[in-house]
Amino acid sequence: MKNFKKFALSLAAVAGLFLTGCSSDDDFTPEEQQVENSELTGSLESNRILDASVQYTITGPYLVKSGAKLTIPAGTEIVSQVGTDRYIAVEQGGKIEVQGTASNPVVMRSENNTAGDWGGLLLCGNATTTEGVNAIAEVGGLIYGGTDDADNSGSIEYLIIRGAGAQINSESQYNGLTLYAVGSGTHIDNVAVLDGADDGIEFFGGTVSASNLYFENNEDDSVDWTEGWNGTITNTYVSHTKPFSTAIEADGDNNNPKVINFTAVSTVGGTALQFKKQSGATITGLSLLGYSTRIDMKDNGPLSNIIIDGQTADPSNGYNAPASVDLSRFSWATDNTLDTSVLPSAITGTTELNPSLVYLLQGTTLVKAGGKLIIPAGTTIISETGTDKYIAVEQGGKIEINGTNDNPVVMKSAGGNPGDWGGLLICGEAVTTEGVNAIAEVGGLVYGGTNNADNSGSINYLVIRGAGAQINSESQYNGLTLYAVGSGTSISNVAIIDGADDGIEFFGGSVSATNLYFENNEDDSVDWTEGWNGTITNTYILNNVAGFSTAIEADGDNGNPTITNLTAVNTGNPGSGTAFQFKKQSGGTFSNISLTDYGTNVDMKDNGPLANIIVDGAPLTTTDDDVFNGTPVDISGWIWISK
């Protein structure tokens, strides 16, 4: 019987070949090649493996249903249309497997790469949440929550999510990665969430842990948890260079999640860690750099719920240890090279900064006698907000700022507001009417001596922004403060912008400066006192907001300084305000001065002698003299002032 069946099958095969060979070409129909559907929308009911050679488009909600598994190979790119209902969701019982690698991550992004374009990736699990079993998510009526803390929703390796955070309703937005009651059986490692309009990652209860997380410029919270999440995140790096809410927001009941090795860096100030209600955590390896507020207990919850490096959290602690997570770990996900370092509190030898780093000023940096601070072109120093945030060169110390027109050195505040920090101060040993070893109003700094040729270093191409913090009820810092600085010091190409007090102030001394730019300094742009007798050349002052004090204020004894080629323009409130104010016996020698749209050109505050004010070779005879109509200073080539 078996032999007959084999014989029959052989005959059938031969006949098939004969008939095929004899058929006409018109009857031949080749088998159609299967084409991968590149649109992701609707429901996935069975297992599917995407094709890394295809670019997929999210055109609506794409739901991985219970029992189905979506596998995404390394190098796959998924691009979402813009819309509030564009997202990928793994429902309870479904699984996702993201198989990215460091050399070929999986990318999920919006077509415009703009924050808030789409809804990101959502996982719904069966682990516990304080919302109970079968809770309803704010997204699409998704169900989450159960009793299986070991629930497994799949694995995610090397995933980049960009441009998520679309608006769900008037009160809610999507996150980059949303984890609803996801269980500890789920594996999450190497995830980057960039440029999101809401949170980077949010845990709604659950027990899932995640490691190697990178968050860059997410507009709300980078890491958010609520509903009793009690997993662990390890090796997390947060970068803020744009306004945001927090680096971490924790809310609800405290199930004591763990945060191990967390580094967050802000160049715009802001709040690092915020805890609401009874929330808390155990945190080790914490490094917070550049934030105005380290810990915010939003609802006055118990600090004892927050343990940082074995101790109860202390809001007054800076938690500014060196970075516990290396930014280079995430080179697979970002071109961000904003690696940071903290300026030391004291410089006693020669210290040269690295222009590839952003330096954070977290307190006072003092260049001590015998010390030298060298700052190469292109270096950025960002100060935290505070009255004790400044850089000071003490007597016998030196600073060397080596900026260029294209790459100036920039010193600015994290908050970007006038009065955020104290600026740069230099203390020399030149002559001042205050005598030898005078005491400055700042930090007990000592200045003044007998050496008018004293050398405190050199400054070339420097931009200072946001200085002028309050020292006490009567005094404020300036952008650049020069205490008895000698003529051996070189200062050129300096811009001081958005200061809450003076741009530059000379307290005695004999130092000169050239190519100076001042914009929107709220008190005086140039101020001198205590017998300063140097020269400023090529100075441009722009008073572009109403309410400033003067373009120049001079006070005290007249050391007869020289002001050559100065232009001051009032665009903030044309026809009002004072250009030059002279107090007591002060004066100077002026040439080629151009003043535009000031209500008062010269104010003799204490009725001092007009003869002390020499303009273009002649003493001023009346404050109404129209002698300030020189040729304006040409700043068209001053590229550095816009940095």
Helices and strands as residue ranges (DSSP letters): H 2-22, G 25-27, E 39-44, E 48-49, E 55-64, E 69-73, E 77-80, E 88-90, E 95-99, E 106-110, E 121-124, E 135-136, E 143-144, E 154-162, E 177-180, E 187-194, E 201-204, E 210-216, E 221-226, E 232-240, E 246-250, E 258-266, E 271-275, E 281-289, E 293-297, G 303-305, E 306-308, E 311-312, G 327-330, E 340-342, E 346-347, E 350-352, E 358-361, E 364-367, E 372-376, E 380-383, E 390-393, E 398-402, E 409-413, E 424-427, E 438-439, E 446-447, E 457-465, E 480-483, E 490-497, E 504-507, E 513-519, E 524-529, E 535-543, E 550-554, E 562-570, E 578-582, E 588-596, E 600-604, G 610-612, E 613-615, E 618-619, G 639-642
